[in-house]
Amino acid sequence: MGNTATACFLGPRPGSEPGLSSSSLQYAVELSQPGQPFGLTVNRKSNGQPIFDTNGHRFIFKDQYIELTTNVPEDADLYGLGEVSLPTGLLLPRDGTVITMWARDLASAMPYVNLYGSHPFYLQINRDGSSHGVLFLNSNGMDVSLNKTSLTYKVIGGLVDLYFFTGPTPEEVIRQYHQVIGAPAMTPYWSLGFHQTRWGYQNISVLEEVVANYTAVDLPLEVVWSDIEYMSTRFWTMEFDEHRYPAAKMKSFVEGLHEQGQHWVAIQDAGVAADKGYKAYEEGTRDRVWITDHKGKDYLGQVWPGKTVYPDYLDNANTSRWLVDNLQHMYDKVPYDGLWLDMNEASNFCSGMQCKPNRRNKTATYWLEVETPRDYNINELIPLRTTCQMSCEEPAADNKWESPPYNIQNFDNTGMRENRQAGLGWKTIAPSALHANGAREYDAHNLYGTAMALEHHAAVEKITGKRPFLLTRSTFPGAGRFTAHWTGDNGVNWENLYMSIAGIINTNMWGMPMVGADICGFADMAFKEGGSPDVIPESSLRELCNRWASLGAFYPFSRNHYAYFTRSHEYYQWPDVAAAAKKAYSLRYQLLSYIYSGFFLAHVKGGTVARPLLFTDPSDVDARNATAQWMMGEALLVSPVVTEATTTIKPHFTAGAWYNAWDNTRMTLSKGQAVELEVPLGDIAVHYRGGAVIPTQPYAKVTRDIRLAPVTLLVTLPAEPAGKSEAAGPLAPYAHEQVCAAAIEENEGQLVSCGLLYMDRGDDIQVSADNTVQVWYTAVSSADGRSGTLSSTIKAHAGDAAGKLRIAAVHILGVPAAEGTAVPAASINGRPLAAAFDEGAGVLKISGIELLVGEPLDITWTLGSFSG
């Protein structure tokens, strides 16, 4: 059932490589003999290690129930599966916890409940550091039970469609997974800047004040967003309210943003108001765009507009045309730069096979149809609009779609870990509803958000002629080909700050590297077991936002967002928070080309941008639960403060050389260990990893002024010469890339550092060697770290960056001081260069290079000395 729907997102399944034979496979498959209980075993050929093993467990396959269990070693560690917020962090608990996959509009502030997306993929890291991944590709509702020695799937339909990824390193597993579901979309360059939004900026004047306030405190602001408050009358999506956000003034405002190098993003909700006189509704009804109920009539729900219908994005050509027409209509009024796709699980404030207004109930009809107040004082409206005001048809007790034989643990607003058995149609589109291609919502429910993203991606690309930027809440494997993601409605509290780290890393593994959490928190409450809210005091809010601003500056997608009922927490609200933000974003903006290069690698090869520290050394067992920190790309470690009233932390570092990003001082560790650090309020611990070449550029407040600015390459010397590391130990930065792997192999006994500089126009739809700059830099230094070379390998040199982007300087980090007076020297292609040595930091600085990135680079440097 369900898997016929998934095919339209994944495309053709990957076939075998030409000439591939069974003898060359890395795995072996064994099935039980005829007459014996079903058993499937997939083993790694090299050592017989099990990848998937169902032996000793039952296998049930029925029309509406599948049960499948695999053995998992007790000492293995599991990651992935979701979407769910876990107070335990990134590492999946093996204590009987059940992860439920049925997309719901629930606050991510609530731990253990099934959230917006469905991702039945897990990464397993064994005790020896070897890794593999498993995807159970199925769009139906699913429970996954995590036990000490096993993992059990219980699925309410579809097929058993299993994919195994043999790695053997964690990042290789993720890349292999993305080859199946599709590599991530390339995000626009400007989207890497800082974003600000709120549900509840009452009118355009308030929005203008927000922009002015960021300017007044000299903070970067790349993108300002509009939530549903910009929409006309009863939250008509794609239409502007002529009192609060008149289209003509909004167009002038957005054009002014563009002149300053800034951007505007608007929200689009899944539900469309079922109102006569509303262009999108009347045209959609005419063209049969809406999902229908079990009787073939337009399915009617209730969301922000009141009466709501839902576009059928699954496989409906009429919907595609309707969407392009209405988004073009909106773009002609105000030229948006991106779209924010929300409430697309899809959310419904009513539950039933079909609903309709109850005209006899005058009070209910009033709250269903009342227009949004002109002053946007919605304190009274929203609680009543989110309460079902319609009469709904309840399903029969034996309805197979609404009440299948097995009840997944769909959250029902009671206990967060137990007794969760809400009906499948609770607060969403009825499972009995139908799509135009014949698919039933029962099978396709978890696909709605990704289908919406797919159609919006195609429409925005057609309308703007630029690389789309989309942000969606509900996702399924393959969504990253079209959209970014945010972790949803989190809470203003320390627990949610901490849980956001796992959300960022998991989403990267699921194929959406452009991901962030609402910085400082969306909802001004903390959910406890049972659902009781607690609001943190003002002093804690200020400290929380100070720490979260520093942390959030290193999310791939960095956005401050909060609700109308939440205390204001833009960075400029407190001077100390503004100062913390300025410090952290200054470093982020200097590293934009490094971060953007990481996105390019993920786009062309699959893989992560934000990843667990353990990926640098899978054999470091203590790194596996270091879930209060993360790597940004191959060479940047972020270790934030995640608890209140804390200035001393003990983050974990894997073996090797690490450099403090603020002063470039070096720390060398012979084995992985926790290191105590002092991190005063307003600071954050950030470290470069040894063995990398990291492009940096001067800070500016908008990304437009950074993209083609002069580049300084940071060369971080590694702790050990190439070839000296043990087979099971730290992986060198970019060890999976051909240029870097070759340099390591060819320079045994020397210190090798490697890195990529990628740049394009920033918003071209397609990127290739014909319109991009792609240059690999390799530094080879003597074992004592006092001399070396830096050379370039040019893979592409085209587009506007080719004739403008240049290398201005090189800083070699980790150079040991020589006895006597240091005598630094450097030359490029035989031409002498200015060189200086900072003995305190151990940094040799080479300047005056002024070489376009497309010109071959060959720098030689030494640090000599003399006495006297």
N, C-alpha and C positions, 0 to 999 in steps of 0.2 A: 504493500500500500504506500507507505510514506516515501520510499526511496525513489519512486517515479518523479516525485516533486523535486528532490535534491539535484537531479541531473541537470536541470536548467541553470544551476549556479556553478556547478563544478565543471561543466563541459565534458568532453570525452575523457574517460578514464585513461590514465597513462598506460601504454602498452609496454611490452618487453623491448629492450634495445636490440637492434639488428645483430644477429649472430650470437645472441645470448643462449647459453646452454645450461642445463641443470647442474653440470659439474662446476660452473663458474659462480653459482649463487653463493651468497654468504650465509644462507640459512637452509635448513632442511625441514620438511613438513611430514609429519607422521599422523595417520588416521588409524583408529581402532579397527580390528579385524571384523568382518561380517559376523553377526550374531553376538558380538560383545557390546556392552554399553558404549555410547558415543564417547569418543575421546579425540581431541585435537591437540597436537603438540607442535610448536614451532621452535626449533633450536638454532642457536648460533653454531655454524659448522666448525669454527676455529677451536672452540673449547666445549661444545655440547651444552652451553648455558641456555636454559629455557627462556624464550621470549614470551610465549603464550602457552599455557598448559591447562587444559580443562579436565584432566584425568582425576577421578575421585569425586566428581561433582555431576549433578544431573544437568541435562540440557532439555529444555522445554521449548517447543516451537509450535505456537498456535496462531490463529488469525489475529487475536488481540492480546497475545501474551508471549513474550520471549524471555526465557531465563537462561543466562550463560555465566559461568564462573570460571575464572582463571586463578591458578595458584600464583602467589607472589611471595618471594622470600621475606622472612620477617625482618631481615637486616637491610632490605632494599628501601629506597626512598622514592615517594611518588609526588608528582607535581601536575598541575593542570586540572581538568574537569571543572565545569561550572556553567553558569556564572553564579557565584556565591561569595559572600563576605565571611571570612573565617577569622575569629580573634586569635587563632593559633598561628596565623601568618601564612607564608607561602607553602610550607611543607604540609601535605595532606595528612590529617590525623587517621590513624589506623585503629580506631577504637569503636568501630561499628557506625561511625558517622555516615549518614546517607546524603548524597548530593543529588538533588532533584533537578531535572531539566524540563521545564515547562515555562516558557517566557511569561513573565508577569510584571505589571507595573507596581513594584514594591520598593520601598526605600532601601538602598544599599547600606544605610546606617544599621539595618537590622541583620544581625549575624545569623547564619545557617539557613536562611530562607532562599527559595528559588527566585532568582532575579531575572534580568532582562534577556539574557542570551542563553543559548544551548550549545555547549562545546564538549562533546563526548570523546575527548582526546586526553591521553595522559602520557607523561614522560617518566620513565623508570630509570633510576640510577642505582646500580648495584654496588655492593661493598667494594669491589675492585676498581670502581670508577667507570666501568663500561656502561653504556646507556642504550636504551631503545625506546620507541614510542608505539602506541597503539591507538588507532582511530576506529571506533564503532560508528560508522556513518549511517545515521538513522535520524529522521526528523520527528519521529513520534515522541510522546512523553516518555520519560525514562527516570528510573532511580538507579543510582550506583552506590552500592554498599561497600565501605572500605573497612576491611578487617585485618587482623594481625598477619594472617597467612593467605589471604585471598581477596579478590575483588569480584563482586557479583553485579551483573547488569539485569535489571527487570524492566522490560520495555513493553509498551501497550500496543505494538503493531509494527508493520514494516518488515524489513528483511535483516538478515545477518550479513552485513557488508563490512568486513574487517580489513584493515590496512596495517601493516607492520613496517616500522622504520628502524633499521639496524644500526644507524649511527656510524661508528661507535661513540663519538663524542656527543655531548648534549646539543651543541649548536648544529652539528651535522644532522642529528635527528630532526631538529626543527626545520632545517632547510629541506630535508627530504619530505617532511609533512607538507610544507608549503608548495612543493612541486605537484602535490596532488590537489590541494584546495585552491591553488593559485597564489602567486607572489603578491605582496602588498602593492597598492597603488603608490605612485610617487607623489608625495605631498608637495604643494606649492611652497616655495622658499619662504614667502612672507608669513606662512602659517606657523613658522618656528618662533615668531615673536610672541610677546605677551598679549593676552586677551582679557578683556573685562566685560562682564555682563551681570545682570540681575533680573530676576523675575519681579518686575515692579518698578522700573524707571517710568514714572507716571506719564511723561510726555517728552516731546523732543527737547524742550528747554532743559530738562533734567539730564538728558543724554549729553547735551552740549556742555553742561556743567561738569560732568564726569570727565570728559576729554580735557576741559580747561584745568581741572584740578590736578590731573596727572602732569600736565605741562607745567603748572605752577610749582610743583615740588621736584621737577626735573627728573621724573621717572619715565622709563620707556612705556609706550602704549602703542601696540601695532594694530590691534583689532578691537573694535567695540561692537557688541552684539545687542540684538533686540529679541526679547522673549515675546510671549503672546500679547503683551500690552499694545503692540503696534497695530494689531488686527482690528478691523472695523466691526461695528455693531456687536453681534454675539460671536466674537472671535472667528470671523471669517478668514480662513487662511488664504494667503496670497493677495489680500486686500488691505489697504491702509485706512486707519481711522482718521477722518478729516478734522476731528477736534483735537485729538492728542498727538497724532503723527500725520499731519497732512502730507500727501505725496509730494507736492511741489517743494515744501520746505525740507522734506526728507531727502529729496534728490539733490537739493543745493547743499545740504549737510554732508551727504556722502561724497559729492564731488569735491567739497572742501577737504574731507579726509584724504581722498586720493591725491590731491595736490600736495599734501603733507607727507605722503608715503604711508598713509594708514588705510584701514579697510573696515568694511561693515558686513556682518553676517546676520541673517534673519532666520527665525525658527519656522518650521513647517510641521504641523501636527498631522498625524495619520488620519484622524477623523475629520470629515468635511461636514459643515453645517447643512442640515436638510431644510433650507429656507428658500421659499419662492423669492425671485428677484435677485438671487445670488448667482452670478455668472457660472462659477465653477460647479455649483450643484445642478443648475438647470441643464448645462451642457453635458455633465456626467450622466444625468438621468436619461437624457435624449440618446446618448451613445452607449448606454448599458455598461457603465464603468464599474458599478458598485458590486461588492460581494452580495450574494443573495441568501435568503434563509432556506430552510428545508422544504419550503413550498414554492420556491422560485421567485419570491418577492424580495425587493431590496431590503437587506438586513439593516434594521434600525437600532442604534445604540445611543448612549448618552455620554458625551465628554464635555469639554469646556464650552462648546457652542450651545449645549442643550441637545436637541435631537441631532443625531449624527449618522452619516453613512460612511462606508469604508471603501476606498478605491481598491480594486482587485489588481494588485501589482504582480501576481504570480505568473501569469502567461496570457495576457490580454492586450492585443494590439490596440484596441480602442483606448485603453488606459494610457498607453504610451503617447498616443496623439493628443489626448486630453491634457496630459501633464505638460507636454511641450508648449501647447497653446497657452495654458494658464500661467506657467512660469515665465513665458515670454511676455505675457501681459503684465506681470509683476515687474520684470526686469526693465521693460520700457518705461515704467513709472519711476523706479528707483534701481540703479544698477548695483545689485548686491554682489559681493565677492565670494560668498559661500552660503551654504544652507545647513541648517541644524534640524535633523529629523528626530522628532520626539514622539512619545506616547505610541510607539509603533510595535508593541508586543502582540496584538494591539490592545490598548487600554480601553476599558468600557466601565462606566460607573454603575451600570445595570448588569444584571445576570439573567439570562433567559434565552429560549430558542428564538423568540421574537418579542419586541417591545413596541408599545405605542403610547402616545399621550392619553392620559385619563382626563377627559374634558370635564367630567363631573367634579373632579377635585380641583377647585379653583386655585387653592394655594399651591399645589404641585405644579399646575399649569403655569402659574405666574413665575415660579422659580426656574422652570424649564425654559421659559421664553423671554424673560426679562433681559434687556440689553445691558451691556457693560456700562457702569457709571462713567460719566464723562471725566470725572476727576480721578478715576481709577481707584477709588476707595472700595476694595473688593473684600473687605474683612467679613461682611455679612454674606455676600454672594457665594464665595468659593465653598464654604462648608455645605451650603444647601445645593449648590450645583454639583458637588461631588457625591451627594446623596441621591440615589435613584428616585426620580420623580415621575417615572412611567410605570405602566402596568405591563408585566412581562409574563409570557407563556412559560410555565415550568415544564421541564421534561418529565415523561413518565418514568417511574422507578426502574423499568426494564429497558430504557432507551440505551442501546449499545454504544452510541457515540458520546452521550452525556455521562453515562455511568458504566464504563467498561468493567469487565470481570475483575481486573486488578486496579486498585486505587493507588496511584503514585502519591508521594507525600507533598502534595500541592498545598502551600501555606494557606491557612484559614483564619489568620488573625488571632490565634490562641498561642499555644506553646511553640517556641521557635525551633525546638529540636524534636518534639514529640507530638503525637495526635494531630498531624497535619494531613487532613484528608478533605480539603475543599473540592467541590466538583470542578471538572475541567473547564466549565464555562463560567466559573466565578470571576467576575470583573474583567471579562475579555469577550471577544467574539465567540459566539456559540460554536462548539465543535461540530454541530450538525450543519453549519453554514456551508455554502458551496462556492467554488471558484468557476470561472468561465470554462476552464479546461477540464472540468469534471472532478478536480481534486476536492476532497472534503477538508474543512478546517481542522478536523481531528488529526489528519495526517500532515497538514501544511502549516499548522499554527506557528511552529518555531521558525518558520521561514519568512514570516511577514516582514520583519524589519530589514532583512537582507534583500528581499525582493523590492522593497521601497527604495533602498539605497541603490540597487542596480538601475532602476528606472530613472531615479533622479540624477545619477552620474551621467547616464547617456543624454538626458535632457539638458543639463547644465553645460555639458561639453558642446552640444549642438548650438545652444543659445549664445554662449559667451565666446566660443572658439578658444577657450583656455583650459588649462588643467583644472578640473573641479576640486573644490574643497567641500567635503561633506562631513558632518559629525552625526553619528547615529547612536541610539541607546540600545536597541535590540539587534542582536547579531547571531550568526550561525557560521560554521566553517565556510570560508570563501568570502565573507563580508569584506575583508581587508582589501580585496581587489577594487573596491569602490569607495570605501569610506574610512574615516577615523572613528574613534569611539571614546566616550567618557564613562566613568564608572557609576554615574547616576546620582541619585539623591542621597548623598552622604550626610553625616551629622557634624555639627560644630563641637568636636570633642577630640581628645587625644587618642582614643581608641580608633576613631575613623582616620585620623592622620596616619597611624601605624598600618591599618588594614589597607590603606590606599597603595602601599608599596607592592603588596602581593597582587592587587588588582592591576597595576601597571605591568608587572612582569608577566602575569598570566595572559593578559591581552596581547602582549608581544608574541608569546608562544603560540597563541591562536591565530596569528597572522595579521595583527593590526598594530604595527609599531607606533603609529600616531595616536597616542592615548594619554589621558590625564584624568585626574580627579578634581572635583571642585575645591579649589584652594581656600582654606579657612572654613570650609564646610558649607553645605547648602541649607540644611535645616537646623535651627537653633535648639537642638535637643539631642539627647543620647538615649538610644533604646536599650533597655535592660530586658532580661528574660521575662517574658510575659507582656512586654510592650509598654511599660511605664516610662514616660519621658522625664529627663532631668536636664535642666538648663544650667550651663556653667556660669560662674560669676564673671563680672566685667574684667577683673584683673586677670583671670585665667584666659579669657577670650583674647585679650591683647597679647599675652605671652604666646598663646597658641598660634595666633595669626603671624606673629614674628617668626616663630619656628617654621610654620607652614609656608610662609613666603620664601624662606631660604630653601626649603625642601622642594616646593613646587616649581622653583626656577629651573629645576633639573628634570621635571617631567618632560617627556617628549612633546606633549601638548600641554601648554601652560596657561591655565585660565582661572581667574578668580570669579566665582559665581555664587549667588545666594538667593534665597526666596524673599518675597515681600514681607513675610512675618519674622524674618531674621534680622538681628542687629547689623547695621551697616559695617562692612569690613573691607572696603577698598583700601589699598595700601596707604593712601594718603590720610586715612582717618587718624593715624598716630605717627608722630615723628620718628619714633624708634623703629616701627614697622617699615616705614618708608625707607629708612636708612638700611635696614636689613635687606629689603627687596633690591635696593639700588646696588648693594655690594654683590649679591648673588646673581642678579641679571646682568651685571657688568661682565662677569665671567662667562655666563651663558652666551651672551652676544659675541664675545670675543671668540668663542668656540663654535659659532654657527656653521662655518664651512666644514669643520670636523663632524658635527652632528649631521649635517646635510649629506656628507659623503657616506655616513652610515646608513641613512635612508636609501641612498642610491644602491648600495650593496644589497640591502633587503629587497629592494624593488626588482633587481635583475636576477638575484640568486635565491631569494627567500632568506629567512633568518630574522634575528631579533635586532633591535636597537637598544632597548632597555632589557637587561638580562640579569639573572642571579650571579652573584660573585662566584659561586661554585663552578660556573662555566669556564673560569680561568684555570681551574685545577679540580677536575671531578674526583681525583683521588683524595682530596682533602676533606675528610669526613666532617670536620667541624664547620666547614664552609656551607654545608648543605642546609643548615637551619639559621644561617646568617641573614635573616629576612628583614632586618631593619636597615638594610643598605642595598645598593644595586650598582651594576656597571652600566654606564651609558656608552655603548659601543665597546670597542676592544680595549680602550685605554683610559677610561675615566671612571673612578670609583666615588660614589656619593654615599656618605655616612652621616645621616641627619640625627638630630636629637628628637626623640619621639615620645618623651615623657616630660611631665610638668616639673618645674623647679629643678631642672637638671643642667649642670654645666660640665660634668665629667662623664664620658662614655667610653666603652671598650669595644669598638668595632673589630671585626675579624679581618685579617689580611692574609691572603695566600702567599706562599713562598715567592721571593723575588725582590726586585727593587721597586719602591713606591716613592713618589715625589709629591710633597705638599704643593697643591696648585696655587696657594697664595704667596709662598716665598721660595718655592722650588727646592727646598731642602730635601735630602734623600734619607730614606729608611730602608735598610736591607735586612731581609728575614731569610734564614736558612730553612725554615719550615713555617707552615701556616700557624698563625696564632692571633689571639686578641691583643690589642695594644691600647693602653689607656691614653685618652686624648682630652685636653681641656678645650671646650667649645663654649665660649661665653655667649650670652644672648645676643643675637644679631649676626652670629657667625654660623658656618656650616663646614664640616670636614669634607674636603674634596681632594682626591689624589690622582696623579697621573701614574700609569703603570709603566715600568721599565720595558724597553724593547719596542717602543713605538715612535713614529714620526707624526706629530700632531700639528695641523695647520691652525693658525690663529690670525685674527685681524683686529684692528683698532675698534674699540667700542663706539657705537653711535646709538641714538634712541629709536631709530627705525631701521629695519633690515635693508631697505633700499640703499642706505648709505654705507652698508657693510659689504654687500655682495661682491663688489669689484675692488674693494679696498686692498692695499698692499698686504701681503702675507708674510708672517714670521713663522718659520717652521721650528717647532720644539722637538729636539731629538732627545729621547729619554733612554739613557744607556741601561741595558739590562744587568742583572746581577751576575749572570753566568755566561761564558762564551758558548757559542753554538756547538751542539754536539756533546756538551758536558752534562746536560740534564738527563735524569733517569727517564725510562720509557713511560712509567706512570708518575706523572708530576705535572707541574705547570705547563700550560700550552702557551707558546709565544703569541703575542698579539698578531693578528692576521695570519695565523699559521695555516688556515684553510685556503688562503689566496695564493695563486700560482707564483706570482712575482716574489712574494715574501718567503714561501716555502722553498723556492729555488735558492734564494739568497742565504737562508739558514743552512741548507744542505751544502752549498758551495764554499762556505766560509767557516768551516769547523775550526774551533779554537779562537775565534774572534767574536767581538760583541756586535750583534746584528740588531738593528732597529728598522722598522718598516711602517709605512702608512700611506694613505690615499688622500689626494686633493681632487675633489669632484666639484664642478660647477656647471650650471646651465643658465638659461634666461630666467628661470624661476617659475614659469607657468606654461611652458610648452606642453602640449598634450602628449606627444611622444618624445622620448629621449633616446638618443643613439650616438654613435661615433660621429654623426654628421652635424650635430648641434650642441655638443657638450665638450667640456674639458675633463679629461681623466688622466691623471698623472700619479704614478706610484713613486715614492721616494724610499730609497734604501741607504741606510747609514751603516758602514762597516768600520769598526774601531778596533784598535789593538786591545789585547787582553787587559792591559793596565789602564785603559781608558784615557790615554794622553795623546793619542793621534788617531786620525781616521779620515774617511772619505764619505761624501754624501752625493749620490747620483740619482738621476731620474729615469724612469721608464714611461714614455709617453704613449698612452693607449688611444687617446683621442684629443684633438686640438681644433675645435670648431665652435661656431656660435659666437655671441658677442663677447664672451669672457676670454676668448682666445687672444684677442689683440689688446686686452686691457688688464687682465689679471696678472700680477707680477709678484715674484719673490723678492722681498726687500731685505730680510734678515734671517739668520739661523741662530738658534740658541741650543747649545749642547748641554744637557743637564746630567749631573753625576760625574763630572770630570774631577778626579782627585788632585789636590794641590801638590805641586812639586816642591822639592827642597829648594830653598833660596828664593830669589825673586822670579815670579812667573813671567814667561815670555811667550805670549800667545801669538800665533801666526796662522794666516789662512789665505787661500787663493782660489779663484774660480776660473776654470778653463785657462789656467796659467797667469791670470791677472791677479795681482795682490789685492787683498781686501782688508778693511779695518777689523781688528780683533781685540777684544778686551776680556779679562778674566775676573769674575766675581768670586774671590776665594772663599768668602763666608758661605755662599750658597752652592759653590761648586759648579758654576755656570760659565761656559765660554761663549761669548756673544760675538757673532760675526755680522757685520753690517755693510751697507754700500753695494749689495748684490745687484739690485735693480734689473732682474732678468724676467722676461715674459715666461709664463709657465710652459709655453709651447717650445721654448728653446732648450736644447739639452743642457742639463746642469751637472757639473762635475766639480765639487768643492773638496779641497784637501785642507786639513787643519792639524795643527800640533800645539802642544803646550810644553814648551821647554822651560829652562830656568838657568840662572847664573848666580853665583855667589860673589860677594864683594861689596 
